[in-house]
C-alpha cells in the first residue's frame, strides 16, 4: 500500500532534522555544551589559547580538539562571528514533549510562547531570562521562528544547554494543549486594557503562559484569540514600546513574583 504524500513529507522532514547539525561558537557557549551530557557533540575546533581556557570542559567531555591557527580558523561560521577561538559542532537538543516539560519539568509552572520571533539574539536573551526566573520552557513554532544557532547560543550565554527551547508544529495547537493542562495564557499587547500585574493576579496561582509577539506585527490574530487575556506592561511616558526580549524579562519577573 502506497504511503500518503503527507506521511512521506513528514518522514523526510524528520530525517532532514536528524541529519542537521549546529555550530556553536564562543567560549561560554562551547564550555556549557561540552559540560552538558545530554548534548551530542561531533567536532571541536579550538585555537591553542582557547584550548587552554577550556581544558577542564574538554577533559569532562572526552573530546579530542582540533587545534586551529587563529589566523585561519576553519569552522563554517560567519567570518564576523566573535568566536574567541572556539567552535563546536553539535546536534540540536531533544527536550521531549511539550506535555511532559510543561506538566512536570523543572522550574515554576511558567512558560513563554513566542509568536514568530525570528531574531536569534532576542530568543537567546529570552532563554537567558527564562532560566533566571525559573520558567519551564520557551516555546516557538518550528517554522517562522529562530532556530537553534551559534548566534542564539552565544546570546543565551549557556542558557540554551539548560533551558528547554521547544519548537512545535503549530503554536495555536500548543496553546490549546497548555490550556487543557490548566495553564492561563496571557498575551502581551501594548494596547490591552488590563495590566500584566492584574492578569497575573487574576490567574490566582494557576500555571501561566506568557505569549509574546514579534516586534512590529505583534501577536497574530489566531494567537490573540487563543489567549485567555491580553495584558500590557504599564509605561510611564508617551513612548511605550519595549524590545521583545526586554518585555519578556519584565513579564517573567512579574509572573514569578506573583506566584
Number of C-alpha atoms within 10 A of each C-alpha: 3 5 7 8 9 9 10 12 11 11 12 12 12 11 11 10 12 11 10 10 16 18 22 27 28 22 23 20 26 29 23 19 26 25 16 16 12 13 16 16 19 13 15 23 22 26 21 17 14 20 21 11 14 18 12 13 18 19 12 12 16 9 14 11 17 12 17 19 12 15 8 8 18 13 21 10 17 10 10 6 12 14 24 15 22 30 28 23 21 20 17 19 15 13 17 10 12 18 13 10 18 24 17 11 16 14 17 18 22 26 26 25 25 24 24 22 22 17 16 21 18 21 29 27 23 25 31 22 23 25 22 14 19 18 26 23 28 24 23 28 21 15 14 11 19 21 20 21 18 25 24 24 29 25 22 25 19 22 26 24 22 16 23 25 24 20 22 16 12 12 22 18 13 18 21 15 15 21 18 10 13 13 24 25 28 26 27 26 21 18 13 15 12 16 18 25 17 13 22 25 15 12 18 12 14 15 22 27 28 25 27 25 20 19 17 9 9 19 21 12 8 10 18 21 13 17 20 16 19 22 24 22 20 15 11 6 7 6 7 12 15 14 11 23 22 15 17 26 19 15 26 26 16 17 26 16 11 15 16
